[in-house]
Amino acid sequence: MVLGIPLAKLIPEIFKTVTKPMVNGLKRSVQRSPFWKDRVFIPMAQSYNRASVRVRLWTQGITRNKEQVERSAKMSEEAALELGAEIVANSVTFAIGLMAIVMQQSIAAATEKKKELKESEETERVETGILELRRDVLDLGLTVQELDARLRELNRTILSMKSYNTVSSQSKGGNDR
């Protein structure tokens, strides 16, 4: 049931499987190159092994002098090459994994930035629409006031007409009877 395996556990295993042939190829090429063999891999592996032995002894509370630590940390050239290749392969694996994490974070940040930009554009569009609606409401309010003033003016004009006043007073008088 392949679908039940979490992807987070599957990817490192695939990566290890893919890098294993690279490590073996690195070991073979290092054995042919005296520079890498004698100047890089063996000294690096021996230093790592000495540090590892010192830390192990220190965590166990065992005290040893420098010569005893050197004797404990002594390793064959083949084992040093093996360890050096593993260190390099793990370092490369770590660097690739770190780059993948950085790339994923930068992609996520870019996506988030796009989302924020889109949201800010939408907010700006809505605010612009609200401002336009407010202007329209103010214009309508002014128009209503203008029409109200015209209506009052027309009412005054109608009331000031003589014939309207007499007709109006006769109809009022006729209703009172």
N, C-alpha and C positions, 0 to 999 in steps of 0.2 A: 504494500500500500504506500506508494511513493507520495501521494498527495498528503498523507498524514505527517510527513517529516517537515518540521519547521524549516523555512527557507534560511533562517539565520544560522542554523546548524549545518545545513547542506552546503552552503557557499564556501565556508572555510575548508571543508573536507574536499570539495572539488578543487579548490585552489591548491591544497597540499598535494593532491594527486597529480595535478598539472605541473607543479614545480619540482616534484621528485625527480623526473628525468633531467631537469635543468641542473639540479644539485649533483647528480651523478656525472653529467657532462662537465660540470665545473671541476669536480674532483679529478677527472681524467685529464683535463687540460692543465690543471695546476701541477700535476705530477710531471708533465712534460716541460713546464716552464720553471727553470731554476730561480728566476727572480721572484715570481709570485710564491713559489714554494718556500724558499729560504728567507725571503725578506718580509713577506706579508702573512701568509696563512699559518705557518708553523709558529712564529713568534706570537701572533695574535692568539692562537689556540692555547699555547703554553701560558701566556699571561692570564687568559680567561680561566684556565684550569687552576693556576696558583690562587687567583682571587676567590674562586669557588671553594677551594680547599680551606683557605683562611676563614671564609665566612662560615663554612660548615663547622669547622673546629670551634670558632668563636661562639656560634649559637648553641653548641653542645657543652660549652664551658670548659673545653680542653685547651690547655696552654701548651704551645710548642715553640721551640726556637726556630730561627729562620732556616737552618739546615734541615731540621726535621720536616718543616713544611715543604721545602724544596724536594726532599726525598719522597714525600707523600704525593707531591704533585707531578712527579716525573712520569712522562708518557712517551710511548714510541712515536716514531715519525709518522707511521701509518695512522695511528690514533689521532695525532695532532692534525694531520691533513683532513681526516674525517671530521673532526671537531671544527676546524677552520672553515671547511666547506659548509657545514651546518650553520655556523654563525653567520657567514655571508648570506646563505640562502634565507635564513630567518630574518636577517636585516633587510634584505631585498623584499621579502614578503611583507615585513612590517612597513617598509616605505611605500609599497604599492597599496597596502591597506589604508595607510594614512592618507595617501593621495586620493584614494576612492572616497574616504570620509570627507576630506576637504572639498572635493568636487561635488559630492552630494549636498554638503552644507551650502556651497556657493549657488548651486542650482535651486535649492530651497529658498535661499535668500533672494535670488532673482525673481522667483515665482511670487514670493511674498511682496516684493517691491512692486511687481506688476499689478498684483491684487490691490495693494494700497493706492497705487496710481489710478487704477480703474475706479476704486471707491471714491477717491478725491475728485475725479472728473465727474462722477455721478452726483456727488454732493454739490459740486459747483453748478452743475446743470440744474439741479433741483432748486438751489438758491437763486439762480438767475430766473427761473420760472416763477418763483415766489415774488421776486422783485417786480417782474413784469405784471403779475396779477395785482400787486399792490398799486402799481401805477395806473392800471386799468380801473381799479376800484376808485382811486382818487379822481381820475378823469370822469368817471360816471357820477361821482358825488358832485363835482363841479357842474356837470351838465344838468343834474337834477336841480341844483341851486339856481342855475341860470333859467331853467324852465319854470321853476317856482316864481322867480322874480318876474318873468314875462307874464305868467298867469295872474299875478297880483296886479301888474300894470294893466292888463286887459280888463280885469274886474273893476279897477278904478275908472278906466275909460268908459266902460259900459255904465257904471253907476253915475258918471258925470253927464251922461247924455240926458237931455230934457225929456225926450219922449219915453225913455225907459223908466224914468222916475215917475212920470204921470201914470203910465200903464201899470206900473208896479204899485202905486198908491191906490189906484182904482180897484185893482184886483184885491188889494188888502182890505179896502173899504167894503167891497162887495161880499167878501167872505165873512165880514163881521155881522152883517145883517141877519 
